[in-house]
Amino acid sequence: MVEFTFKTHDFEEAKAIFAVLGDALQVAANAANTDYAADIAYAAANAAQPVAPSGMTPLAPNTAQPVAPLAFVPETPVAPVAPVAPIAPVQASDGALDVNGMPWNGEIHAATQTFTDKGAWKVRKGCAKEAKAAIEAFKAGGGNIAPPVIQPVAPVAPVAPVAPVAPVAPVAPQTGMPTAQPQTGMPTAQPPADMAPVVTQSALEAKIILMMDNGQFGEEHVNYWQLLDKHGIDRVDPTTPLTTNETLRAAFYNDCMAIAP
Protein backbone atom coordinates (compact mmCIF):
# COMPACT_ATOMS: atom_id res chain seq x y z
CA MET A 1 0.00 0.00 0.00
CA VAL A 2 1.31 3.44 -0.97
CA GLU A 3 0.65 6.37 1.23
CA PHE A 4 0.32 9.73 -0.42
CA THR A 5 -0.13 13.00 1.49
CA PHE A 6 -1.21 16.21 -0.20
CA LYS A 7 -3.04 19.42 0.64
CA THR A 8 -5.65 20.97 -1.55
CA HIS A 9 -8.40 23.49 -1.23
CA ASP A 10 -10.01 22.57 -4.59
CA PHE A 11 -12.68 19.89 -4.51
CA GLU A 12 -12.60 19.35 -8.25
CA GLU A 13 -8.80 18.86 -8.18
CA ALA A 14 -9.13 16.20 -5.47
CA LYS A 15 -11.92 14.51 -7.35
CA ALA A 16 -9.78 14.35 -10.48
CA ILE A 17 -6.93 12.74 -8.58
CA PHE A 18 -9.19 9.99 -7.24
CA ALA A 19 -10.64 9.45 -10.68
CA VAL A 20 -7.16 8.66 -12.00
CA LEU A 21 -5.78 6.60 -9.07
CA GLY A 22 -8.98 4.72 -8.21
CA ASP A 23 -9.02 2.13 -5.37
CA ALA A 24 -5.31 1.39 -5.68
CA LEU A 25 -4.44 4.49 -3.68
CA GLN A 26 -5.55 5.31 -0.18
CA VAL A 27 -5.16 8.86 0.91
CA ALA A 28 -4.42 9.79 4.51
CA ALA A 29 -5.95 13.05 5.51
CA ASN A 30 -3.85 15.67 7.13
CA ALA A 31 -4.52 15.43 10.88
CA ALA A 32 -3.92 19.11 11.27
CA ASN A 33 -6.84 19.98 9.07
CA THR A 34 -9.94 17.85 9.43
CA ASP A 35 -11.89 20.05 7.04
CA TYR A 36 -9.65 18.95 4.23
CA ALA A 37 -10.02 15.30 5.24
CA ALA A 38 -13.77 15.52 4.85
CA ASP A 39 -13.41 17.13 1.41
CA ILE A 40 -10.99 14.47 0.24
CA ALA A 41 -13.26 11.69 1.40
CA TYR A 42 -16.16 13.23 -0.48
CA ALA A 43 -14.06 13.60 -3.57
CA ALA A 44 -13.03 9.94 -3.40
CA ALA A 45 -16.66 8.85 -3.16
CA ASN A 46 -17.65 10.82 -6.23
CA ALA A 47 -14.50 10.19 -8.31
CA ALA A 48 -16.25 7.69 -10.58
CA GLN A 49 -18.85 10.26 -11.66
CA PRO A 50 -17.65 12.40 -14.57
CA VAL A 51 -18.12 16.01 -13.72
CA ALA A 52 -18.09 18.70 -16.40
CA PRO A 53 -15.87 21.65 -15.74
CA SER A 54 -17.50 24.62 -14.12
CA GLY A 55 -19.56 26.68 -16.55
CA MET A 56 -19.37 24.10 -19.42
CA THR A 57 -21.95 21.64 -20.73
CA PRO A 58 -20.68 18.08 -21.30
CA LEU A 59 -20.70 16.94 -24.91
CA ALA A 60 -23.07 14.20 -26.01
CA PRO A 61 -21.45 11.00 -27.17
CA ASN A 62 -20.76 10.81 -30.91
CA THR A 63 -23.36 8.56 -32.56
CA ALA A 64 -22.38 9.30 -36.21
CA GLN A 65 -21.67 6.34 -38.42
CA PRO A 66 -18.04 6.06 -39.51
CA VAL A 67 -17.41 7.09 -43.08
CA ALA A 68 -16.39 4.26 -45.34
CA PRO A 69 -12.90 4.72 -46.74
CA LEU A 70 -12.66 5.76 -50.37
CA ALA A 71 -11.95 2.97 -52.73
CA PHE A 72 -8.57 3.32 -54.51
CA VAL A 73 -8.94 3.36 -58.24
CA PRO A 74 -5.62 2.69 -59.97
CA GLU A 75 -4.80 4.86 -62.97
CA THR A 76 -4.92 3.27 -66.36
CA PRO A 77 -1.35 3.17 -67.68
CA VAL A 78 -0.78 5.15 -70.86
CA ALA A 79 0.61 3.15 -73.71
CA PRO A 80 4.12 4.35 -74.67
CA VAL A 81 4.32 6.39 -77.85
CA ALA A 82 6.28 4.72 -80.59
CA PRO A 83 9.42 6.66 -81.52
CA VAL A 84 9.17 8.67 -84.71
CA ALA A 85 11.48 7.42 -87.40
CA PRO A 86 14.02 10.04 -88.48
CA ILE A 87 13.22 11.77 -91.74
CA ALA A 88 15.74 10.96 -94.39
CA PRO A 89 17.33 14.03 -95.96
CA VAL A 90 15.61 15.07 -99.15
CA GLN A 91 17.84 15.37 -102.17
CA ALA A 92 17.23 17.90 -104.89
CA SER A 93 14.84 16.37 -107.40
CA ASP A 94 16.58 17.87 -110.42
CA GLY A 95 20.02 16.58 -109.39
CA ALA A 96 21.52 20.06 -109.49
CA LEU A 97 25.07 20.56 -108.25
CA ASP A 98 26.66 23.65 -106.78
CA VAL A 99 30.01 25.21 -107.67
CA ASN A 100 31.79 22.55 -105.61
CA GLY A 101 30.03 19.77 -107.51
CA MET A 102 28.07 18.91 -104.36
CA PRO A 103 24.38 17.85 -104.51
CA TRP A 104 21.83 19.48 -102.24
CA ASN A 105 21.54 17.87 -98.76
CA GLY A 106 18.56 18.72 -96.57
CA GLU A 107 20.56 18.14 -93.36
CA ILE A 108 22.98 21.02 -94.00
CA HIS A 109 21.51 23.03 -96.88
CA ALA A 110 18.59 25.49 -96.86
CA ALA A 111 15.21 24.14 -97.89
CA THR A 112 14.96 26.80 -100.61
CA GLN A 113 17.55 24.89 -102.65
CA THR A 114 19.11 28.13 -103.84
CA PHE A 115 22.69 29.18 -104.36
CA THR A 116 24.84 31.95 -102.90
CA ASP A 117 26.40 34.64 -105.07
CA LYS A 118 29.48 32.38 -105.29
CA GLY A 119 27.44 29.45 -106.64
CA ALA A 120 27.44 27.27 -103.49
CA TRP A 121 24.33 25.89 -101.77
CA LYS A 122 22.89 28.19 -99.10
CA VAL A 123 23.56 26.70 -95.65
CA ARG A 124 20.70 25.70 -93.38
CA LYS A 125 20.30 27.99 -90.36
CA GLY A 126 22.39 26.82 -87.42
CA CYS A 127 24.33 24.28 -89.51
CA ALA A 128 27.30 26.41 -90.58
CA LYS A 129 29.89 24.19 -88.86
CA GLU A 130 28.31 20.98 -90.12
CA ALA A 131 28.09 22.35 -93.65
CA LYS A 132 31.73 23.44 -93.62
CA ALA A 133 32.86 20.02 -92.39
CA ALA A 134 30.70 18.27 -95.00
CA ILE A 135 32.12 20.41 -97.84
CA GLU A 136 35.69 19.76 -96.71
CA ALA A 137 35.01 16.02 -96.49
CA PHE A 138 33.33 16.11 -99.89
CA LYS A 139 36.33 17.84 -101.47
CA ALA A 140 38.80 15.56 -99.69
CA GLY A 141 37.00 12.56 -101.13
CA GLY A 142 37.28 13.93 -104.64
CA GLY A 143 33.65 14.99 -104.88
CA ASN A 144 31.46 13.51 -107.56
CA ILE A 145 32.73 15.55 -110.47
CA ALA A 146 34.11 13.24 -113.08
CA PRO A 147 37.37 14.59 -114.49
CA PRO A 148 36.94 15.82 -118.05
CA VAL A 149 38.00 13.31 -120.66
CA ILE A 150 40.51 14.89 -122.98
CA GLN A 151 40.17 13.45 -126.44
CA PRO A 152 43.46 13.09 -128.25
CA VAL A 153 43.73 15.33 -131.26
CA ALA A 154 44.19 13.41 -134.44
CA PRO A 155 47.44 14.37 -136.16
CA VAL A 156 47.04 16.44 -139.25
CA ALA A 157 48.00 14.59 -142.33
CA PRO A 158 50.94 16.24 -144.07
CA VAL A 159 50.06 18.09 -147.25
CA ALA A 160 51.52 16.53 -150.27
CA PRO A 161 54.02 18.84 -151.93
CA VAL A 162 52.83 20.49 -155.09
CA ALA A 163 54.70 19.34 -158.10
CA PRO A 164 56.65 22.18 -159.71
CA VAL A 165 55.23 23.53 -162.92
CA ALA A 166 57.28 22.53 -165.85
CA PRO A 167 58.81 25.54 -167.56
CA VAL A 168 57.28 26.44 -170.91
CA ALA A 169 59.63 25.88 -173.72
CA PRO A 170 60.34 29.05 -175.68
CA VAL A 171 58.72 29.27 -179.05
CA ALA A 172 61.23 29.20 -181.78
CA PRO A 173 60.86 32.13 -184.19
CA GLN A 174 59.51 31.19 -187.53
CA THR A 175 61.68 31.97 -190.41
CA GLY A 176 60.36 34.07 -193.24
CA MET A 177 57.87 35.95 -191.08
CA PRO A 178 58.27 39.76 -190.93
CA THR A 179 59.06 41.15 -187.48
CA ALA A 180 57.52 44.32 -186.16
CA GLN A 181 59.88 47.22 -186.38
CA PRO A 182 59.53 50.37 -184.33
CA GLN A 183 58.34 53.29 -186.45
CA THR A 184 60.49 56.34 -186.40
CA GLY A 185 59.36 59.90 -186.77
CA MET A 186 56.03 59.38 -185.09
CA PRO A 187 54.73 62.59 -183.40
CA THR A 188 54.35 62.52 -179.56
CA ALA A 189 51.11 63.54 -177.92
CA GLN A 190 51.06 67.23 -176.99
CA PRO A 191 48.68 68.88 -174.50
CA PRO A 192 46.09 71.23 -175.96
CA ALA A 193 47.25 74.77 -176.40
CA ASP A 194 44.52 76.16 -174.15
CA MET A 195 45.29 73.76 -171.26
CA ALA A 196 47.01 75.57 -168.41
CA PRO A 197 50.01 73.84 -166.92
CA VAL A 198 49.49 72.17 -163.56
CA VAL A 199 50.68 74.39 -160.70
CA THR A 200 51.10 72.93 -157.23
CA GLN A 201 50.10 74.83 -154.10
CA SER A 202 53.69 74.83 -152.84
CA ALA A 203 54.95 76.33 -156.11
CA LEU A 204 52.36 79.13 -155.91
CA GLU A 205 53.17 79.92 -152.28
CA ALA A 206 56.91 80.00 -153.03
CA LYS A 207 56.28 82.43 -155.92
CA ILE A 208 54.12 84.77 -153.79
CA ILE A 209 56.66 84.82 -150.91
CA LEU A 210 59.53 85.55 -153.32
CA MET A 211 57.67 88.42 -154.95
CA MET A 212 56.74 89.94 -151.57
CA ASP A 213 60.34 89.70 -150.34
CA ASN A 214 61.54 91.42 -153.54
CA GLY A 215 58.80 94.08 -153.41
CA GLN A 216 57.48 93.01 -156.76
CA PHE A 217 53.82 93.41 -155.68
CA GLY A 218 54.38 97.14 -155.22
CA GLU A 219 54.05 99.29 -152.14
CA GLU A 220 52.17 97.47 -149.38
CA HIS A 221 51.68 94.61 -151.84
CA VAL A 222 48.93 96.46 -153.61
CA ASN A 223 49.20 94.31 -156.71
CA TYR A 224 48.70 91.16 -154.58
CA TRP A 225 45.41 92.45 -153.16
CA GLN A 226 44.30 93.48 -156.62
CA LEU A 227 44.94 89.96 -157.92
CA LEU A 228 42.81 88.50 -155.11
CA ASP A 229 39.96 90.85 -155.98
CA LYS A 230 40.36 90.07 -159.68
CA HIS A 231 39.85 86.34 -159.15
CA GLY A 232 37.13 86.74 -156.44
CA ILE A 233 39.31 85.36 -153.68
CA ASP A 234 38.53 86.27 -150.05
CA ARG A 235 41.28 88.47 -148.63
CA VAL A 236 40.82 87.03 -145.13
CA ASP A 237 41.27 83.36 -146.20
CA PRO A 238 42.86 83.17 -149.66
CA THR A 239 44.53 79.81 -148.99
CA THR A 240 41.40 77.64 -149.07
CA PRO A 241 40.17 78.43 -152.60
CA LEU A 242 43.71 78.35 -154.04
CA THR A 243 44.30 74.93 -152.44
CA THR A 244 41.07 73.29 -153.65
CA ASN A 245 40.68 74.86 -157.13
CA GLU A 246 43.49 73.91 -159.51
CA THR A 247 42.23 76.11 -162.34
CA LEU A 248 42.06 79.15 -160.07
CA ARG A 249 45.51 78.37 -158.70
CA ALA A 250 47.02 78.14 -162.21
CA ALA A 251 45.41 81.44 -163.31
CA PHE A 252 46.69 83.23 -160.17
CA TYR A 253 50.16 81.82 -160.82
CA ASN A 254 50.13 83.01 -164.42
CA ASP A 255 49.22 86.55 -163.29
CA CYS A 256 52.14 86.48 -160.85
CA MET A 257 54.45 85.35 -163.64
CA ALA A 258 53.19 88.22 -165.80
CA ILE A 259 54.27 90.72 -163.13
CA ALA A 260 57.58 89.01 -162.31
CA PRO A 261 58.59 86.39 -164.89
KEKESE-659860 format. One record per residue (C-alpha): x negated, z, y. Coordinates in steps of 0.001 Angstrom, whole numbers. Layout:
N
X_Z_Y
...
This chain:
261
0_0_0
-1306_-972_3444
-648_1231_6368
-316_-422_9731
130_1486_12999
1215_-198_16212
3037_640_19424
5647_-1550_20975
8404_-1231_23489
10014_-4587_22573
12676_-4515_19890
12599_-8247_19345
8803_-8182_18858
9134_-5467_16202
11919_-7345_14505
9783_-10481_14354
6929_-8578_12739
9191_-7240_9988
10642_-10685_9452
7160_-11997_8663
5781_-9071_6599
8977_-8212_4716
9017_-5372_2129
5310_-5677_1385
4444_-3675_4489
5546_-178_5315
5159_915_8859
4420_4513_9793
5948_5507_13048
3854_7126_15675
4520_10879_15425
3924_11271_19113
6839_9068_19982
9944_9432_17846
11890_7044_20052
9654_4235_18949
10019_5238_15303
13772_4848_15524
13412_1414_17134
10992_238_14473
13261_1401_11692
16158_-478_13231
14058_-3567_13598
13029_-3403_9940
16658_-3163_8848
17645_-6227_10820
14498_-8311_10192
16253_-10581_7693
18847_-11662_10264
17653_-14574_12397
18116_-13722_16009
18089_-16398_18700
15869_-15735_21649
17499_-14118_24617
19562_-16549_26684
19367_-19423_24103
21948_-20733_21640
20682_-21303_18081
20700_-24913_16937
23074_-26007_14201
21452_-27175_10999
20761_-30914_10811
23359_-32563_8565
22382_-36208_9304
21665_-38419_6340
18041_-39509_6058
17414_-43077_7090
16387_-45336_4263
12904_-46742_4723
12662_-50368_5762
11955_-52729_2970
8574_-54505_3316
8944_-58242_3361
5619_-59974_2689
4800_-62974_4855
4924_-66365_3271
1350_-67675_3168
776_-70858_5153
-606_-73715_3150
-4124_-74674_4352
-4322_-77845_6395
-6276_-80592_4715
-9422_-81520_6658
-9172_-84707_8670
-11478_-87405_7424
-14025_-88482_10040
-13223_-91739_11768
-15741_-94395_10958
-17333_-95962_14032
-15612_-99148_15072
-17836_-102167_15366
-17231_-104892_17898
-14840_-107403_16371
-16579_-110416_17868
-20020_-109391_16583
-21519_-109488_20064
-25072_-108250_20558
-26660_-106781_23649
-30010_-107669_25212
-31792_-105612_22546
-30033_-107511_19768
-28071_-104364_18915
-24384_-104506_17846
-21827_-102238_19484
-21537_-98763_17867
-18565_-96567_18722
-20562_-93358_18144
-22979_-94003_21021
-21509_-96878_23030
-18593_-96856_25485
-15211_-97887_24139
-14957_-100608_26802
-17545_-102650_24890
-19106_-103838_28126
-22694_-104362_29184
-24836_-102896_31949
-26401_-105067_34640
-29479_-105294_32375
-27441_-106636_29454
-27444_-103486_27273
-24331_-101773_25886
-22885_-99099_28185
-23556_-95652_26704
-20701_-93381_25701
-20299_-90360_27986
-22389_-87422_26820
-24333_-89506_24280
-27298_-90580_26409
-29895_-88859_24193
-28313_-90119_20982
-28088_-93652_22346
-31732_-93617_23436
-32858_-92393_20017
-30701_-94997_18273
-32118_-97837_20410
-35694_-96713_19758
-35014_-96486_16020
-33330_-99892_16109
-36326_-101474_17838
-38796_-99687_15555
-37002_-101126_12555
-37276_-104638_13929
-33646_-104877_14991
-31460_-107560_13509
-32733_-110470_15548
-34107_-113079_13236
-37373_-114490_14587
-36942_-118049_15815
-37995_-120661_13312
-40510_-122982_14891
-40171_-126438_13447
-43457_-128248_13090
-43732_-131262_15335
-44191_-134436_13413
-47436_-136155_14366
-47042_-139254_16442
-48004_-142325_14593
-50936_-144071_16243
-50061_-147247_18088
-51523_-150267_16534
-54023_-151928_18842
-52832_-155093_20488
-54700_-158099_19344
-56646_-159707_22177
-55234_-162919_23526
-57275_-165845_22525
-58806_-167565_25535
-57283_-170912_26439
-59627_-173720_25876
-60344_-175677_29045
-58720_-179049_29274
-61230_-181775_29201
-60861_-184195_32129
-59510_-187526_31186
-61682_-190414_31971
-60356_-193240_34065
-57872_-191081_35947
-58274_-190930_39764
-59056_-187479_41154
-57521_-186162_44323
-59876_-186379_47219
-59531_-184326_50373
-58342_-186447_53294
-60491_-186404_56343
-59355_-186771_59902
-56026_-185092_59379
-54730_-183397_62585
-54354_-179564_62519
-51111_-177921_63540
-51058_-176991_67226
-48676_-174499_68876
-46085_-175956_71226
-47249_-176400_74770
-44518_-174145_76156
-45287_-171258_73756
-47005_-168409_75566
-50010_-166923_73836
-49486_-163565_72166
-50678_-160699_74392
-51103_-157229_72931
-50103_-154103_74832
-53695_-152844_74827
-54947_-156112_76332
-52365_-155910_79134
-53168_-152279_79917
-56906_-153032_80005
-56276_-155921_82427
-54121_-153792_84767
-56665_-150911_84824
-59528_-153321_85553
-57667_-154951_88417
-56741_-151570_89937
-60337_-150345_89700
-61543_-153541_91419
-58802_-153414_94080
-57481_-156756_93010
-53816_-155679_93413
-54382_-155222_97144
-54054_-152141_99286
-52165_-149383_97471
-51679_-151844_94609
-48927_-153609_96460
-49195_-156713_94308
-48698_-154584_91158
-45411_-153162_92449
-44298_-156621_93476
-44941_-157924_89963
-42810_-155109_88499
-39962_-155975_90853
-40362_-159684_90071
-39847_-159147_86336
-37135_-156437_86738
-39311_-153679_85355
-38531_-150055_86274
-41284_-148633_88472
-40819_-145133_87025
-41271_-146205_83361
-42863_-149664_83167
-44527_-148990_79812
-41402_-149071_77642
-40169_-152597_78426
-43714_-154043_78355
-44300_-152439_74935
-41071_-153653_73291
-40681_-157133_74857
-43491_-159514_73909
-42225_-162341_76114
-42063_-160070_79150
-45506_-158703_78372
-47020_-162213_78136
-45410_-163315_81438
-46690_-160175_83225
-50155_-160817_81822
-50132_-164425_83009
-49216_-163294_86550
-52139_-160852_86477
-54447_-163641_85354
-53189_-165799_88225
-54274_-163129_90722
-57579_-162310_89011
-58590_-164888_86394
